[in-house]
Amino acid sequence: MSRRKREGKPYTLVKEELPVLERAVRTSEYDELLDEFIKGELRTARVEYPDKSMKALMAALRSRIKKRNLTVKVALRKGNLYLTKA
């Protein structure tokens, strides 16, 4: 025999409005780095970021720069990553 009652349903529908979802502001771990570079006086800077591959870091920075419409260029030269104000 089934544990459910034959005449009743195992669920209940309750009338309720869908709550409004408050969206959190999305930031990246690279936003602080980019903000510091933009506000700083340096025109070109080499980025040192331990435990990150330079290619992955370059891709992430380019993605954040594009998303934020920043005037910063990223270059990889001889294994070093550079930021340049455009």
C-alpha positions as CSV (number, residue, x, y, z in Angstrom):
1,M,0.0,0.0,0.0
2,S,1.0,3.6,-0.7
3,R,1.8,5.9,2.2
4,R,-0.1,8.7,0.5
5,K,-3.8,9.2,1.1
6,R,-5.8,8.2,-1.9
7,E,-8.3,11.0,-1.7
8,G,-5.9,13.9,-1.0
9,K,-3.0,15.4,-3.0
10,P,0.6,15.4,-1.5
11,Y,1.1,19.1,-2.3
12,T,-0.7,22.4,-1.8
13,L,-0.8,25.5,-4.1
14,V,-0.7,28.8,-2.2
15,K,-1.6,32.1,-3.9
16,E,1.4,34.4,-3.5
17,E,3.1,37.1,-5.6
18,L,6.6,36.4,-6.9
19,P,9.1,38.4,-4.7
20,V,11.3,41.0,-6.4
21,L,14.8,39.8,-6.6
22,E,17.4,42.4,-5.5
23,R,20.4,42.0,-7.7
24,A,23.8,42.3,-6.1
25,V,26.4,44.6,-7.7
26,R,28.8,42.3,-9.6
27,T,32.4,43.1,-9.2
28,S,35.5,41.2,-10.2
29,E,38.7,40.7,-8.3
30,Y,40.4,42.6,-11.1
31,D,38.3,45.8,-10.7
32,E,40.4,47.0,-7.8
33,L,43.6,46.5,-9.9
34,L,42.1,48.4,-12.9
35,D,40.8,51.2,-10.7
36,E,44.2,51.7,-9.0
37,F,45.9,51.8,-12.4
38,I,43.4,54.3,-13.9
39,K,43.6,56.6,-10.9
40,G,47.3,56.4,-10.7
41,E,49.9,58.5,-12.4
42,L,51.6,55.7,-14.3
43,R,51.0,55.6,-18.1
44,T,52.3,52.0,-18.4
45,A,52.7,49.4,-15.6
46,R,53.8,45.8,-15.4
47,V,51.3,43.6,-13.5
48,E,52.7,41.0,-11.1
49,Y,50.0,38.6,-9.9
50,P,51.3,35.5,-8.2
51,D,49.5,32.2,-8.7
52,K,47.9,33.3,-12.0
53,S,49.0,32.4,-15.5
54,M,49.7,35.5,-17.5
55,K,47.5,34.3,-20.4
56,A,44.5,33.7,-18.0
57,L,45.1,37.1,-16.3
58,M,45.3,38.8,-19.7
59,A,42.0,37.3,-20.8
60,A,40.3,38.3,-17.5
61,L,41.6,41.8,-17.6
62,R,40.6,42.3,-21.2
63,S,37.1,41.0,-20.4
64,R,36.7,43.5,-17.5
65,I,38.1,46.4,-19.6
66,K,35.7,45.7,-22.4
67,K,32.7,45.3,-20.0
68,R,33.5,48.5,-18.2
69,N,34.4,50.4,-21.5
70,L,37.8,51.5,-20.1
71,T,40.5,53.1,-22.2
72,V,43.2,50.7,-21.1
73,K,45.2,48.3,-23.3
74,V,46.7,45.0,-22.2
75,A,50.0,43.6,-23.7
76,L,52.0,40.4,-23.0
77,R,55.7,40.9,-23.8
78,K,58.3,38.3,-23.0
79,G,56.1,36.6,-20.3
80,N,55.3,39.9,-18.6
81,L,51.8,41.5,-18.6
82,Y,51.6,45.3,-19.1
83,L,48.7,47.8,-18.8
84,T,48.8,51.0,-20.9
85,K,46.5,53.9,-20.8
86,A,45.2,54.5,-24.3
